[in-house]
Amino acid sequence: MSGQIVDIKEEPVYDSVMFYHSQCYNFRVAKASQDLRVKLEAFSGDPNIFVNPGAPAATLDMSAFNSRDHFENEELVVTPAEREKVNASLGNYSICIFGNTAATYKLTVKNSDLDHFLQAGLSESGYLEHYEMNLFYFRDPVLA
């Protein structure tokens, strides 16, 4: 693991990671009944998400949750049931971004089941599974 662990809240983090290095963050899950949503938007390179309750795993491959199976922009959703399986419904989670290549990215972490609100000037991307639906809302500041 490279770098120091950075405490983050629910605001987006813009950062970079070097080739075959990682950058780790600490996020506190305070709502046991709601999802942990980790969204990674890559601006360049090929980063992956590794999530582990408590401290980072000894090796990233040993992390409880990861996003290696997805490509490009991705959102890793860890449900309350999945967190319960690793005996960690609440508390600190380590979120590590590993650079398969040097990468720049935007990381957003939320402990929420709420729908997505779009913001003017910010991109929103992701993927859907068969028969899945995501709702997005936009508040026009002129009409608000």
N, C-alpha and C positions, 0 to 999 in steps of 0.2 A: 504494500500500500504506500502511496506517496502523499505528501502534503499533510496538513493538519485537518482534523474533523471540525467542521463549521456548523454551529447551531443555526437552524433556519426556522422560519414561521411559515404562514400560508401565502406569503408574497412570492412572486417569481424570482428566481435566481438566474443571472446570466453569468456563465463561467466557461472555462475551457479545460481540457485535459490533454496531456501529452500522449504520444504513441506508447502503448503498453504500460500506462500509468493509470492511477485511479485518483479520484477526488471524492471524499466522503463527507456526508452531512448528517447531522443529528436532528431528528424531528420527533416531537412528543405527541403521541396519540392520546387524546383526552376523552374521546367518546367511544366507548366500547361497542355500542350498537350501530356505528356507522362505518362505512368503507374507509380504507386508507387508499387514496388515489395519488399515484406518482406519475406525472406526465413529463416526458422528455421530448423536446423539439430540437432536433439537430440542425444547426445552420451549416455545418461542415463536418466531414469525417463520419465515423461509425462508432458511436458510443452505445454502451449497454447499461441497464439498471440492475443493481444487485441490492436486495433489501433483507435486513436481518434484525430481529428483535435485540435490543441492547447494543452491545459493541459489535463492530464489524466482525464477520466470520474470519477464522484463521486464514483461509484462502477464500476468494470470492466465489469459487465453485461450490463452497459449502454453505452459502447463504440460503436462507429459508425460501426466498422468492427471487426470481430474476426475469429478465425480458429478452433473453438471448434468442428466443424463437421468433421475434418480431423484427421487422425492418423499418427503417426511416423513423418518422415521428411515431411515438407510441405512448400509450397510457397503461400502466400496470395497476390493476385494481385488486387490492387484497381485502376480501370480505371479512366481517367479524368471525364467521365460521372458520375461515382459513387461519386467522390469527389465533383462534382458540386451539386449533390443532397443534400449534407450537407453544401453547401455554403463555401467550403474550397478547391478551386483549387490549391492554393499556400499557402505557409507559413509552420509553424512548425506543426509537427505531433508527438503525444506521442505514443510510441510503448512499450507496457508492456508485459512481459513474466510472466505468472502465473504458478506456479508449483503445479500441481495436486498431484505430489510426488516431492521429492527432485530431481533436474535435472541439468545436465550439457549440454551445447549446443553451437552451432555456429550460430550467427545471422548475416545475410547479408541484407542490405537495399539499394535499388537502385531506382532512379527516371529516368527510361530509358525504351525504347522499343527495345533495341538492343538485338541481338541474344546472346546466351551463349557461352563463350569461356572456354573450359576446361583447367585446370592447372595441370601439372604433380604432382602427389602425393596427390592431394586433391580429396575427394570423391564428386560425383555429383549424386543426387537422386531426385525423385519427383514422380509425377503421371501425367497421361494423361486422358482426357475425350474421349469419343467415337468420332471418326473422327477428333481428334486433333493431331497436330504434333508439336514437338519441335525440333529445329535444334541446334546441338552442334558442335563446331569447336575446333580443337586442333592445336596449332602452335608448331611444333617441333623446339626446339632451335637450333638444329644442321643444319636444313634446312633453318631457318629464315635468 
